[in-house]
Amino acid sequence: MKNLFLLRHAKSSWSDPSTADFHRPLSKRGISNALSLSKYISEHQIIFDLILSSPSERTQATLDLIFTEKDFLSKIKFQEAIYHAEMSTL
C-alpha cells in the first residue's frame, strides 16, 4: 500500500521582519520540533520513495534536520511551483 505524507516546514523565525519570506530561517522551536520528527521517523522506520519540496530556506532547513541520512537527501526534488502554491495546484 502507498502512503502520502504531507509536511509543512517547521516554525519559522520572525526575529528580523526585513527578511524576505523566501529566506526566513527556522526558529529555535522549529529546529527542536524538526529534530523530534527526525527521531520519530527513524524510530518508526518510515521510508520515503520521493520527497517533493518547496526550495524556500526554512523548508530546506526543515528537511536537512529531519532527513540527515544520505539515502533520504538523494530523494528530495525541489520544485519552485510548490512555494506559495494554492491547494488546487498542490
C-alpha positions as CSV (number, residue, x, y, z in Angstrom):
1,M,0.0,0.0,0.0
2,K,1.2,3.5,-0.8
3,N,1.2,6.3,1.8
4,L,1.2,10.0,1.3
5,F,2.7,12.2,4.0
6,L,2.2,16.0,3.9
7,L,4.5,18.1,6.0
8,R,4.7,21.8,6.5
9,H,8.0,23.4,7.3
10,A,8.9,23.8,11.0
11,K,8.2,27.0,12.8
12,S,10.0,29.9,11.1
13,S,11.6,32.9,12.8
14,W,10.2,36.4,12.6
15,S,13.0,38.0,14.6
16,D,14.0,40.1,11.6
17,P,10.9,41.5,9.9
18,S,13.0,42.7,7.0
19,T,13.9,39.2,5.9
20,A,12.2,38.2,2.7
21,D,9.6,35.4,3.2
22,F,11.5,33.0,0.9
23,H,14.7,33.4,3.1
24,R,13.1,33.2,6.5
25,P,15.0,30.8,8.8
26,L,13.7,28.4,11.4
27,S,13.1,29.5,14.9
28,K,14.6,27.6,17.9
29,R,11.3,25.9,18.5
30,G,11.2,24.9,14.8
31,I,14.6,23.4,15.0
32,S,13.7,21.4,18.1
33,N,10.4,20.2,16.5
34,A,12.2,19.1,13.3
35,L,14.7,17.1,15.3
36,S,11.9,15.5,17.2
37,L,10.2,14.5,13.9
38,S,13.5,13.1,12.7
39,K,13.7,10.9,15.7
40,Y,10.1,9.7,15.2
41,I,10.7,8.8,11.6
42,S,13.8,6.9,12.5
43,E,12.2,5.0,15.4
44,H,9.2,4.0,13.2
45,Q,11.4,3.2,10.2
46,I,9.4,5.3,7.9
47,I,10.8,5.1,4.4
48,F,10.2,7.6,1.6
49,D,10.4,6.9,-2.1
50,L,10.2,10.6,-3.2
51,I,10.2,13.9,-1.4
52,L,8.8,16.9,-3.2
53,S,9.6,20.2,-1.6
54,S,9.5,24.0,-1.9
55,P,13.0,25.4,-2.2
56,S,12.4,28.1,0.5
57,E,15.2,28.4,3.1
58,R,13.0,27.3,6.1
59,T,11.7,24.3,4.1
60,Q,15.2,23.2,3.2
61,A,16.4,23.7,6.8
62,T,13.5,21.6,8.0
63,L,14.4,18.8,5.6
64,D,18.1,19.0,6.5
65,L,17.2,18.4,10.1
66,I,14.6,15.7,9.5
67,F,16.4,13.7,6.8
68,T,20.0,13.5,7.9
69,E,20.8,10.3,6.1
70,K,22.2,10.5,2.5
71,D,19.5,7.9,1.3
72,F,16.8,10.5,2.0
73,L,18.7,13.5,0.7
74,S,19.0,11.9,-2.7
75,K,15.2,11.6,-2.9
76,I,14.4,15.3,-2.4
77,K,13.2,17.1,-5.5
78,F,12.9,20.9,-5.1
79,Q,10.0,22.4,-7.1
80,E,9.6,26.2,-7.3
81,A,5.9,25.7,-8.1
82,I,5.3,24.4,-4.5
83,Y,6.3,27.7,-2.9
84,H,3.1,29.7,-2.4
85,A,1.1,27.2,-4.3
86,E,-2.7,27.2,-4.0
87,M,-4.3,24.0,-2.7
88,S,-5.6,23.2,-6.2
89,T,-2.1,23.4,-7.6
90,L,-0.7,21.0,-5.0
